[in-house]
Amino acid sequence: MPAVFLRERSFIRIAGVEAEAFLHNLITTDLVSLGADEARPGSLLTPQGKILFDFMIWLDGAGFLLETDTAQRESLLKRLTMYRLRAKVDFGMEEVQGVTVAWGDAVADGPKDSRFAKAGIVLTRMPGEHGNDAETLYDELRIANGVAVSGRDFALQDAFPHDVLMDLNGGLGFRKGCYVGQEVVSRMQHRGTARRRVVIVKGSAELPASGTDLTVGSKPIGTLGSTVGNMGLAIVRTDRAGEAIAEGTPIRAAGVEVSVSLPAWSGLSFPERSDEASA
């Protein structure tokens, strides 16, 4: 079974006697309950509650290892340093480049990705190159299980954590104290106002390019992200998608008729009318 090397991933090591407290009060992830063999998604938000940086984080030795897109690493490190003030915490860029994700019979030593664990899949993440299977295999697995990534499925500073299911996949802690953007996230959770969600898209033919609008009639309801063949991910207004499904109105992507479904593991369902929309 596959072991796929993702080249454009980089690492920041965070250590020091106050590392856990520093991060716990800054990022979305609940680190107090983080398991020793678990990798959780997380994000650093804008004050308006949108995702400014996203990453995976896990325990490593006496500190934490934070895995992010290579293009984000330098800016993320600068932002973390800005928040450090007098906290007894140290940051360092790891020399190792890329991460290997493995699942099935290829599962290796390394923390287990909580996003896939929610779907009943054991997938490990190991820094460095330890596999050579096609990256398309990982994309197919992500798409089939509704696992979105920034840059391909959503733009940074444009999406709320709920949009990409972080409230359900281990990326948001609701029992922790304040962190940047927490008030917006908490209000969205308790009022049930999350109306945009990641969906799995299946086309009647090969899907068009990422960035193509999903439409009902002439009205856009979302935007296509990652695609492989006739399968893809999109972030859509669930109320508008639900209305279209209930009324039997076709949903299309540049002329290709599609069906949309919420990931089974999420427990979410489409409302049939806009006034029924909930998180």
Phi, psi and omega in degrees: 000165195289147166227112190245129178268122177258103191291323188270048175234141182224170190230146171237128176264135182234119184221178182118159186295337180250017184300313182296314180296319179300309182291320183301328181268008184236318185258172185281338187284140174277105183274338180298322182264006182294125180286157183295334182245027186241136171249124180247150172286159176200173178206157169252124190260162167283164176301338179274004174087010178264158185285115178269318174222147174231158188192173166249147181220141176209163177288139179210107184063231182269006182220210182233147173247126182247121181255126181219172175296139182306323181293339181267339196302310185297316180293322178295318179298319178298320181291318177298318180297323179299324182276349188296316184051243182257011181297141179276079183215144181237145179239148175206141174278127177282142180287329182300139182242136176085162178224145176255125176255135184223145180210172184066220181292346182270001181307129183241179173298142181145160181293150181268130183288117184293336180296318179279329177301326178299332180264008178081020182247129175270114178229125181255157180234125182229122178304142178095178184262113182226018180197161182223022177285161186294137179297335178303327179297320177292319177300317178299319179293316178301311182299315183298337184244010174068037180259107183269151176231147180293152180090325180252325183249340176201155178267139174299145183070011179242340186244144170274155177306322179298327181303325185251023171069022179292341175289345185243343187253012178099001184272348180236131174256122182260359180248011180259172181283198185290147171213170183301126179083002187298323183298319180294314181297315181296318179297319178297321180293311187282335177267352180064044185258010178284113182247347176258134181216155172288133175233158175267127185252132175237121183265154175285350175209183179301136183285150176287184187293154172305141183099350178289137178289142165268131186231152169240110191066235178258004186260126177288141176241352181176185184226135180288136177251239180299142175220146169219110182064237181261012180244147180195181175241153175208154170255120186232161168285112185292331179293318180288322176295318180298319178299315181297317180295315181297325183269356181072025179273130183297144170251134185228156172233102181051045177093345178271121178288136184229159167246150180234144178217146175278143180307133184301322183293339185289334184075005181276158175218157179282134170288151180273341178223156183301324183283357176262356185300136178209170178286000000 
